[in-house]
Amino acid sequence: MSVGSVLSHAMDPVQGYTLTWLAMDGLFEREDTRLTGRKDRAEQNKKAQQAFRKRREERMKELEAAAASLEPMQRKLFQTEDKLAETALVG
């Protein structure tokens, strides 16, 4: 903003600007509040993405641990299946 005292603020709903009247030079400035809203949304999206990535990483670790704990059981089942198949072929 320019140097000067602010007399008033007015919102232009059509353009999405905040009009600020400055007493010093009788001019007004437009602050594009749309950009502020976009920045806020961008920051919110960034935080949401970070939270999602963290949850996804935690979930992947949980699933990998579950899969690792099931591998020995799966090996044992395959061995049992092989023994039963051999027994059936021999008998």
N, CA, C and O of each residue as an XYZ file, in Angstrom:
364
protein
N       0.830     -1.180      0.000
C       0.000      0.000      0.000
C       0.869      1.235      0.000
O       2.026      1.194      0.417
N       0.307      2.332     -0.468
C       1.009      3.616     -0.455
C       1.068      4.145      0.967
O       0.335      3.706      1.853
N       1.972      5.109      1.155
C       2.075      5.753      2.460
C       0.889      6.699      2.613
O       0.578      7.453      1.690
N       0.232      6.669      3.756
C      -0.925      7.520      4.003
C      -1.845      6.839      4.985
O      -1.666      5.661      5.294
N      -2.822      7.561      5.475
C      -3.743      6.951      6.421
C      -4.911      6.336      5.661
O      -5.390      6.887      4.669
N      -5.346      5.210      6.139
C      -6.436      4.497      5.488
C      -7.748      5.084      5.988
O      -7.992      5.130      7.194
N      -8.588      5.529      5.068
C      -9.881      6.087      5.440
C     -10.961      5.010      5.496
O     -11.770      4.988      6.423
N     -10.974      4.125      4.514
C     -12.022      3.110      4.509
C     -11.616      1.940      3.621
O     -10.707      2.028      2.795
N     -12.322      0.861      3.828
C     -12.176     -0.331      2.994
C     -13.543     -0.648      2.404
O     -14.565     -0.497      3.073
N     -13.557     -1.079      1.176
C     -14.809     -1.498      0.554
C     -14.526     -2.712     -0.308
O     -13.483     -2.794     -0.957
N     -15.443     -3.640     -0.312
C     -15.286     -4.867     -1.099
C     -16.064     -4.724     -2.391
O     -17.243     -4.369     -2.384
N     -15.402     -5.000     -3.489
C     -16.070     -5.027     -4.788
C     -16.398     -6.489     -5.061
O     -15.519     -7.244     -5.474
N     -17.654     -6.910     -4.838
C     -17.996     -8.334     -4.955
C     -17.874     -8.880     -6.375
O     -17.644    -10.075     -6.562
N     -18.023     -8.034     -7.353
C     -17.941     -8.497     -8.734
C     -16.505     -8.826     -9.106
O     -16.226     -9.877     -9.682
N     -15.598     -7.916     -8.771
C     -14.197     -8.096     -9.139
C     -13.424     -8.899     -8.100
O     -12.382     -9.472     -8.417
N     -13.920     -8.948     -6.860
C     -13.216     -9.668     -5.822
C     -12.049     -8.896     -5.241
O     -11.128     -9.504     -4.695
N     -12.059     -7.597     -5.340
C     -10.976     -6.759     -4.828
C     -11.420     -6.074     -3.553
O     -12.607     -5.816     -3.355
N     -10.472     -5.784     -2.700
C     -10.723     -4.894     -1.574
C     -10.209     -3.531     -1.986
O      -9.037     -3.388     -2.335
N     -11.070     -2.530     -1.950
C     -10.676     -1.167     -2.308
C     -10.315     -0.440     -1.020
O     -11.114     -0.390     -0.085
N      -9.130      0.114     -0.974
C      -8.666      0.852      0.199
C      -8.463      2.303     -0.198
O      -7.688      2.602     -1.106
N      -9.162      3.209      0.485
C      -9.052      4.627      0.186
C      -7.960      5.221      1.053
O      -7.995      5.103      2.278
N      -6.986      5.866      0.411
C      -5.867      6.466      1.125
C      -6.048      7.976      1.171
O      -6.328      8.599      0.147
N      -5.888      8.574      2.362
C      -6.142     10.005      2.552
C      -5.037     10.865      1.952
O      -5.303     11.990      1.528
N      -3.814     10.369      1.908
C      -2.687     11.212      1.536
C      -2.812     11.768      0.123
O      -2.707     12.978     -0.078
N      -3.029     10.921     -0.825
C      -3.034     11.398     -2.199
C      -4.394     11.259     -2.877
O      -4.529     11.533     -4.070
N      -5.388     10.838     -2.123
C      -6.723     10.737     -2.692
C      -6.880      9.598     -3.685
O      -7.861      9.557     -4.428
N      -5.943      8.686     -3.708
C      -6.012      7.547     -4.614
C      -6.487      6.315     -3.864
O      -6.498      6.288     -2.633
N      -6.867      5.329     -4.594
C      -7.207      4.073     -3.940
C      -6.345      2.975     -4.511
O      -5.869      3.052     -5.643
N      -6.157      1.968     -3.716
C      -5.413      0.789     -4.143
C      -6.334     -0.403     -4.108
O      -7.261     -0.475     -3.301
N      -6.069     -1.325     -4.986
C      -6.815     -2.568     -4.983
C      -5.902     -3.661     -4.458
O      -4.791     -3.853     -4.953
N      -6.375     -4.362     -3.465
C      -5.673     -5.537     -2.986
C      -6.461     -6.739     -3.499
O      -7.646     -6.881     -3.196
N      -5.831     -7.572     -4.244
C      -6.527     -8.714     -4.828
C      -6.703     -9.786     -3.761
O      -5.799    -10.584     -3.510
N      -7.877     -9.795     -3.137
C      -8.146    -10.774     -2.086
C      -8.291    -12.182     -2.660
O      -8.235    -13.165     -1.921
N      -8.475    -12.278     -3.961
C      -8.553    -13.606     -4.574
C      -7.223    -14.321     -4.433
O      -7.183    -15.534     -4.224
N      -6.121    -13.564     -4.548
C      -4.810    -14.176     -4.405
C      -4.597    -14.675     -2.985
O      -4.034    -15.750     -2.779
N      -5.045    -13.900     -2.008
C      -4.925    -14.314     -0.623
C      -5.699    -15.607     -0.405
O      -5.208    -16.526      0.251
N      -6.894    -15.678     -0.949
C      -7.694    -16.899     -0.831
C      -7.016    -18.076     -1.500
O      -7.054    -19.196     -0.992
N      -6.396    -17.821     -2.639
C      -5.686    -18.893     -3.346
C      -4.489    -19.362     -2.539
O      -4.209    -20.558     -2.468
N      -3.778    -18.411     -1.927
C      -2.617    -18.772     -1.111
C      -3.055    -19.593      0.094
O      -2.410    -20.578      0.456
N      -4.161    -19.178      0.712
C      -4.680    -19.928      1.859
C      -5.070    -21.340      1.450
O      -4.763    -22.303      2.154
N      -5.748    -21.465      0.309
C      -6.145    -22.794     -0.184
C      -4.925    -23.628     -0.519
O      -4.882    -24.823     -0.228
N      -3.926    -22.991     -1.135
C      -2.711    -23.716     -1.500
C      -2.014    -24.236     -0.242
O      -1.536    -25.371     -0.221
N      -1.955    -23.425      0.787
C      -1.333    -23.843      2.052
C      -2.140    -24.975      2.690
O      -1.571    -25.941      3.198
N      -3.452    -24.850      2.661
C      -4.310    -25.893      3.214
C      -4.134    -27.202      2.429
O      -4.054    -28.276      3.025
N      -4.074    -27.111      1.109
C      -3.866    -28.299      0.275
C      -2.514    -28.932      0.562
O      -2.394    -30.156      0.619
N      -1.505    -28.104      0.740
C      -0.166    -28.607      1.038
C      -0.165    -29.397      2.343
O       0.407    -30.484      2.415
N      -0.802    -28.850      3.365
C      -0.881    -29.545      4.656
C      -1.680    -30.838      4.529
O      -1.313    -31.859      5.111
N      -2.759    -30.793      3.778
C      -3.576    -31.998      3.590
C      -2.791    -33.077      2.843
O      -2.887    -34.258      3.178
N      -2.020    -32.678      1.841
C      -1.200    -33.640      1.102
C      -0.142    -34.256      2.004
O       0.105    -35.460      1.944
N       0.480    -33.436      2.837
C       1.493    -33.959      3.753
C       0.880    -34.957      4.729
O       1.461    -36.009      4.997
N      -0.294    -34.626      5.259
C      -0.978    -35.526      6.186
C      -1.355    -36.827      5.478
O      -1.206    -37.907      6.050
N      -1.842    -36.732      4.240
C      -2.202    -37.921      3.477
C      -0.984    -38.803      3.244
O      -1.049    -40.020      3.422
N       0.135    -38.185      2.842
C       1.350    -38.963      2.590
C       1.831    -39.654      3.854
O       2.300    -40.791      3.798
N       1.721    -38.984      4.988
C       2.127    -39.579      6.262
C       1.232    -40.772      6.601
O       1.723    -41.831      6.992
N      -0.092    -40.595      6.449
C      -1.020    -41.709      6.722
C      -0.766    -42.873      5.780
O      -0.795    -44.034      6.189
N      -0.515    -42.552      4.501
C      -0.262    -43.602      3.516
C       1.004    -44.372      3.865
O       1.026    -45.599      3.771
N       2.059    -43.668      4.266
C       3.317    -44.307      4.636
C       3.126    -45.219      5.854
O       3.634    -46.340      5.886
N       2.389    -44.725      6.853
C       2.113    -45.540      8.038
C       1.321    -46.787      7.667
O       1.605    -47.878      8.161
N       0.336    -46.626      6.803
C      -0.490    -47.775      6.378
C       0.355    -48.788      5.606
O       0.201    -49.995      5.787
N       1.243    -48.298      4.750
C       2.118    -49.199      3.998
C       3.016    -49.988      4.946
O       3.229    -51.183      4.739
N       3.544    -49.339      5.981
C       4.382    -50.035      6.957
C       3.580    -51.112      7.687
O       4.080    -52.212      7.923
N       2.335    -50.792      8.041
C       1.474    -51.778      8.696
C       1.247    -52.982      7.784
O       1.351    -54.127      8.223
N       0.935    -52.718      6.516
C       0.668    -53.811      5.580
C       1.924    -54.643      5.313
O       1.840    -55.865      5.198
N       3.074    -53.999      5.215
C       4.321    -54.731      5.001
C       4.633    -55.622      6.200
O       5.096    -56.750      6.035
N       4.380    -55.116      7.407
C       4.609    -55.919      8.613
C       3.656    -57.111      8.649
O       4.058    -58.218      9.007
N       2.402    -56.889      8.280
C       1.422    -57.976      8.253
C       1.825    -59.029      7.229
O       1.739    -60.227      7.500
N       2.265    -58.587      6.053
C       2.686    -59.525      5.006
C       3.913    -60.312      5.460
O       4.008    -61.512      5.202
N       4.847    -59.649      6.130
C       6.052    -60.333      6.615
C       5.706    -61.382      7.662
O       6.335    -62.439      7.710
N       4.723    -61.104      8.492
C       4.341    -62.075      9.523
C       3.593    -63.267      8.925
O       3.565    -64.334      9.538
N       2.995    -63.116      7.765
C       2.256    -64.205      7.125
C       3.148    -65.100      6.264
O       2.772    -66.234      5.968
N       4.312    -64.614      5.861
C       5.191    -65.397      4.979
C       5.600    -66.747      5.572
O       5.526    -67.752      4.864
N       6.028    -66.818      6.838
C       6.385    -68.137      7.385
C       5.206    -69.113      7.387
O       5.369    -70.304      7.123
N       4.030    -68.593      7.687
C       2.837    -69.439      7.689
C       2.552    -69.947      6.268
O       2.190    -71.109      6.081
N       2.713    -69.089      5.295
C       2.483    -69.483      3.910
C       3.477    -70.559      3.482
O       3.098    -71.533      2.831
N       4.761    -70.383      3.848
C       5.775    -71.403      3.522
C       5.413    -72.754      4.127
O       5.529    -73.793      3.478
N       4.969    -72.719      5.389
C       4.597    -73.967      6.066
C       3.406    -74.630      5.372
O       3.376    -75.850      5.211
N       2.450    -73.839      4.974
C       1.281    -74.387      4.266
C       1.687    -75.012      2.929
O       1.182    -76.075      2.568
N       2.591    -74.367      2.192
C       3.063    -74.922      0.919
C       3.799    -76.246      1.148
O       3.633    -77.197      0.385
N       4.614    -76.293      2.208
C       5.332    -77.536      2.514
C       4.353    -78.654      2.847
O       4.521    -79.786      2.395
N       3.333    -78.339      3.635
C       2.318    -79.327      3.994
C       1.575    -79.789      2.750
O       1.306    -80.979      2.585
N       1.248    -78.857      1.887
C       0.557    -79.193      0.645
C       1.413    -80.131     -0.221
O       0.912    -81.102     -0.789
N       2.711    -79.819     -0.308
C       3.618    -80.687     -1.079
C       3.673    -82.087     -0.496
O       3.644    -83.066     -1.241
N       3.753    -82.201      0.834
C       3.804    -83.514      1.486
C       2.527    -84.297      1.224
O       2.566    -85.499      0.963
N       1.381    -83.597      1.297
C       0.111    -84.269      1.051
C       0.004    -84.729     -0.414
O      -0.545    -85.795     -0.694
N       0.519    -83.939     -1.317
C       0.488    -84.312     -2.722
C       1.371    -85.527     -2.969
O       0.992    -86.424     -3.722
N       2.534    -85.565     -2.348
C       3.434    -86.725     -2.481
C       2.780    -87.968     -1.901
O       2.854    -89.047     -2.490
N       2.144    -87.820     -0.751
C       1.481    -88.953     -0.105
C       0.360    -89.500     -0.990
O       0.186    -90.713     -1.104
N      -0.385    -88.611     -1.604
C      -1.499    -89.024     -2.458
C      -0.994    -89.736     -3.692
O      -1.626    -90.687     -4.151
N       0.143    -89.298     -4.249
C       0.685    -89.931     -5.431
C       1.291    -91.296     -5.109
O       1.192    -92.228     -5.907
N       1.915    -91.409     -3.944
C       2.552    -92.658     -3.545
C       1.495    -93.673     -3.131
O       1.589    -94.845     -3.496
N       0.506    -93.245     -2.385
C      -0.484    -94.139     -1.803
C      -1.496    -94.565     -2.752
O      -2.397    -95.325     -2.395
